[in-house]
Amino acid sequence: MSDGASNGRIVVSPKAPLDGALTIDLEDWRCALNPDRNADYRRRPPPNADYLKESTSRLFRELDEAGSKATFFVLGEVAEAAPEIVREVVRRGHEIASHSPVHLPPSMIPRQVYEDMMRKDIRLLEDLVGCRPRGFRVPYMSIGKRDGWLMEMLARLGFSYDSSIAPTWTPYWGIPFAPKHPYYPSSSNLARESAHGPVIEIPLTVWPSWSLLPGLPIAGGFYMRAWPIRALKWMLRRNVTAGFPLNIYIHPGNLETDKERVIDPTMRDRISQYAGSSRGMASFRAILSEFKFGTLYEVHKDRIDAVNGISN
């Protein structure tokens, strides 16, 4: 299949030397615990800078050994707590993108306040690495099909792509019948494809890639630990051979085998933070050894540049 747009539809690229993109939500897992409904965005627990340095160094070692690159979705509160990590990400040839100023669903923050916070976050990342972030991912994958306002805000702020939608169903997130290939979301319904738009959506990988079925969640996080590794690699490989570049995500905490235990965790935290944690690093290494990863920009450069009106 050819690259580019055909009758308003963005067509999937043929298999490239890269099997897909690896994305890392750069955060302190303690700041990403299930938020209380009354959580105040103005009073956030500070990230642990020492933990961030240690966990990111471990990620760098694994990526270097595998010869892969990644897109790091960086929280603003992480960039403030450990700016040297952000600079090191870029120095090593990885991509910097935004993961929101704070690890809360945007719906918990007044919209105009959130947009102002995002502008400040963009300036911070730009000051640290010398360029504006192209991409965005919402915390907790907390995006629904009626959240077109978020895409419109991203466009106003100069973002080229979003990577928050998982075309699957889970108890906590997902838009089951959203397209499984990069597409321009309709502002009125993010599960629908538009002929054009100011921001492109690069959805997370699911299986199967057939358009009429919701996919199984296989892209990372808890699901990277939950699936038997042979089954996981088989499903990922099926996407690649079908011409769907991978979009895999992890959090530093997914690789922890001996996390401290929080008091009275929610069911969501029991699953996302602790279930199968002893298998996290082994699964991650197995995926890195099986597939060759680049950044989201490397894998989808032509499409992302087209959003910005850049031609080769």
C-alpha positions in Angstrom: 0.0 0.0 0.0 1.2 3.5 -0.7 1.9 6.2 1.8 0.0 9.4 2.1 -3.7 10.2 1.8 -6.2 8.5 -0.5 -9.8 9.8 -0.7 -9.3 11.5 2.7 -7.9 8.3 4.3 -4.4 8.0 5.6 -3.1 4.7 4.2 -0.9 2.4 6.2 2.8 2.4 5.1 4.5 -0.8 4.0 6.9 -2.4 6.4 10.0 -0.3 7.0 13.4 -1.2 8.5 11.9 -0.1 11.8 9.2 -2.3 13.2 7.6 0.7 14.9 7.9 3.2 17.7 8.6 2.7 21.3 7.1 5.4 23.6 8.0 6.0 27.3 5.7 8.0 29.6 8.4 9.5 31.8 6.9 9.8 35.3 7.4 8.8 38.9 5.0 6.0 39.4 3.9 7.4 42.7 2.6 10.5 41.0 0.6 8.3 38.6 -1.4 6.4 41.2 -5.1 6.5 40.7 -6.1 10.1 41.5 -8.7 11.0 44.1 -11.7 12.6 42.7 -11.0 15.7 44.8 -7.3 15.8 43.8 -6.2 19.5 43.4 -4.0 20.2 40.4 -2.4 23.0 42.4 -1.1 20.6 45.1 0.7 17.8 43.5 3.1 15.4 45.2 6.6 16.2 43.9 8.3 13.6 41.8 11.3 11.9 43.3 14.3 13.2 41.3 16.6 10.4 42.5 14.1 7.7 41.4 13.7 9.4 38.0 17.5 9.5 37.4 17.9 5.8 38.4 14.9 4.5 36.4 15.8 6.6 33.3 19.4 5.5 33.4 18.1 1.9 33.4 16.0 2.6 30.4 18.9 4.2 28.6 21.0 1.1 29.2 18.4 -1.2 27.8 17.8 1.0 24.7 21.5 1.3 24.0 22.0 -2.4 24.2 19.1 -3.1 21.9 20.1 -0.3 19.5 16.6 1.3 19.6 15.3 4.8 20.0 12.2 6.0 21.8 9.8 8.9 22.1 9.7 10.1 25.7 6.4 11.7 26.8 7.7 14.0 29.6 5.5 15.3 32.4 6.0 19.0 33.1 6.4 18.2 36.8 9.2 15.8 35.9 11.0 18.3 33.7 10.9 20.8 36.6 12.2 18.2 39.1 15.0 16.8 36.9 15.7 19.0 33.9 19.1 17.2 33.3 17.2 14.0 32.4 15.3 15.8 29.7 18.5 17.1 28.2 20.0 13.7 28.3 17.1 12.1 26.5 17.7 14.4 23.5 21.5 14.1 23.8 21.1 10.4 23.3 19.0 10.9 20.1 15.5 10.2 21.5 12.5 12.4 20.9 10.9 14.6 23.5 7.1 15.0 23.6 4.6 16.3 26.2 2.8 14.1 28.7 0.9 17.1 30.2 2.1 19.5 32.9 0.7 17.2 35.7 -0.4 13.6 35.8 -4.1 14.2 36.1 -6.9 13.8 33.5 -7.4 17.1 31.8 -11.1 16.9 32.8 -10.0 17.6 36.4 -8.6 21.0 35.5 -10.6 24.0 34.2 -10.0 24.1 30.4 -8.5 27.6 30.2 -6.3 26.9 33.2 -5.2 23.7 31.5 -4.3 25.4 28.3 -2.3 28.0 30.1 -0.5 25.3 32.0 0.3 23.6 28.7 1.7 26.8 27.2 4.0 27.0 30.2 5.0 23.4 29.8 5.9 23.8 26.2 8.1 26.8 27.0 9.9 24.7 29.7 10.6 21.8 27.3 11.7 24.2 24.6 14.1 26.0 26.9 15.6 22.7 28.0 16.2 21.1 24.6 16.0 24.0 22.1 12.9 22.8 20.1 9.2 22.6 20.6 7.6 19.2 21.3 5.7 17.8 18.3 3.7 15.2 20.1 1.4 14.8 23.1 -0.1 12.0 25.2 -2.8 12.5 27.8 -2.2 10.9 31.3 -4.0 7.7 32.0 -5.0 7.5 28.3 -8.0 9.5 29.7 -9.5 10.5 26.4 -13.0 9.8 25.1 -14.6 10.1 21.7 -16.3 13.4 22.7 -13.0 15.1 23.7 -12.5 16.9 20.4 -11.8 20.1 22.4 -8.5 18.5 23.5 -7.4 18.0 19.8 -8.4 21.6 19.0 -6.3 22.8 21.9 -3.3 20.8 20.8 -3.6 22.4 17.4 -3.7 25.9 18.9 -0.6 25.1 20.8 1.3 24.0 17.7 1.4 20.2 18.2 1.5 18.0 15.2 0.4 14.7 16.6 -1.4 13.0 19.5 -0.9 9.4 20.7 -3.5 8.9 23.4 -6.1 6.7 21.8 -6.2 3.0 22.2 -8.7 1.4 19.8 -9.7 -1.2 22.4 -11.8 -1.6 25.5 -10.4 -1.9 29.0 -12.2 -1.1 32.3 -10.4 2.2 32.5 -9.6 3.5 29.1 -9.9 3.0 25.3 -12.1 3.9 22.3 -13.0 0.5 21.0 -13.9 1.3 17.4 -11.5 4.1 16.7 -9.2 3.5 13.6 -6.2 1.4 14.1 -4.0 3.3 11.7 -2.8 7.0 11.9 -5.7 9.3 11.1 -7.2 12.7 11.4 -9.8 12.6 14.1 -13.2 14.3 13.7 -13.6 16.9 16.3 -17.2 15.8 17.0 -16.3 12.2 17.5 -12.6 11.1 17.9 -13.6 7.5 16.9 -14.3 8.8 13.4 -11.8 9.6 10.7 -11.9 13.0 9.0 -10.5 13.8 5.5 -8.0 16.3 7.0 -7.2 18.0 10.2 -4.7 20.0 12.2 -3.5 17.2 14.4 -2.9 13.5 13.5 -3.7 10.7 15.9 -1.2 7.8 16.1 -3.1 5.2 18.0 -1.6 2.5 20.3 -1.1 -0.9 18.9 -3.9 -3.5 19.4 -4.6 -6.9 17.8 -6.1 -7.9 15.5 -5.6 -5.0 13.1 -8.9 -5.7 11.3 -11.0 -2.5 11.2 -14.4 -3.9 12.1 -13.4 -5.4 15.4 -12.2 -3.8 18.7 -8.6 -4.9 19.3 -7.1 -6.6 22.3 -4.9 -4.4 24.4 -1.2 -5.5 23.8 0.7 -2.2 23.5 2.4 -2.1 26.9 2.1 -1.3 30.6 0.2 -4.0 32.6 -0.6 -5.8 29.3 3.0 -6.2 28.5 3.3 -8.1 31.7 0.0 -10.0 31.6 0.3 -11.7 28.2 2.6 -14.7 27.8 5.6 -13.4 26.0 5.4 -15.8 23.1 1.8 -14.9 22.5 2.6 -11.2 22.9 5.5 -11.3 20.3 3.3 -13.3 17.9 0.5 -10.6 18.0 3.0 -7.8 17.7 4.7 -9.5 14.7 1.3 -10.0 13.0 0.8 -6.2 13.1 4.2 -5.6 11.6 3.8 -8.1 8.8 0.3 -6.7 8.0 1.9 -3.2 7.5 0.9 -1.6 10.8 4.0 -0.2 12.5 4.0 -0.8 16.2 3.3 1.9 18.8 4.3 0.4 22.1 4.4 2.2 25.5 5.9 1.6 28.9 6.4 3.5 32.1 9.6 3.3 34.2 7.5 1.7 36.9 6.6 -1.2 34.6 10.1 -2.5 35.0 10.2 -2.4 38.8 10.2 -5.8 40.5 10.2 -4.7 44.1 8.1 -1.5 44.4 7.2 -0.2 47.8 3.6 -1.1 48.7 1.2 1.8 49.0 -1.4 1.7 51.8 -4.8 0.6 50.7 -4.3 0.7 46.9 -7.3 1.0 44.6 -8.0 -2.0 42.3 -6.7 0.0 39.4 -3.4 0.5 41.2 -3.2 -3.1 42.3 -3.4 -4.1 38.6 -1.4 -1.3 36.9 1.4 -1.1 39.5 1.8 -4.6 41.0 0.1 -7.4 39.0 2.8 -9.4 37.1 5.5 -6.9 38.1 8.1 -9.8 38.4 7.8 -10.3 34.6 8.0 -6.7 33.5 11.7 -6.4 32.7 11.9 -9.9 31.1 9.0 -9.0 28.8 10.5 -5.6 27.9 13.8 -7.2 27.0 12.2 -9.9 25.0 10.3 -7.2 22.9 13.5 -5.2 22.5 15.3 -8.2 21.2 12.6 -9.2 18.8 11.8 -5.8 17.3 13.6 -2.7 16.1 12.2 0.6 17.4 12.5 4.2 16.6 10.8 7.4 17.7 7.2 8.2 16.6 8.6 11.0 14.5 11.1 8.6 12.7 8.3 6.1 12.0 5.7 8.6 10.9 7.8 11.5 9.6 6.1 12.0 6.3 2.6 12.2 7.9 3.8 14.4 10.8 5.6 16.8 8.4 2.5 16.9 6.2 0.5 18.3 9.1 3.1 21.1 9.3 3.1 21.6 5.5 6.6 20.4 5.1 7.4 18.5 1.9 10.4 16.4 1.1 
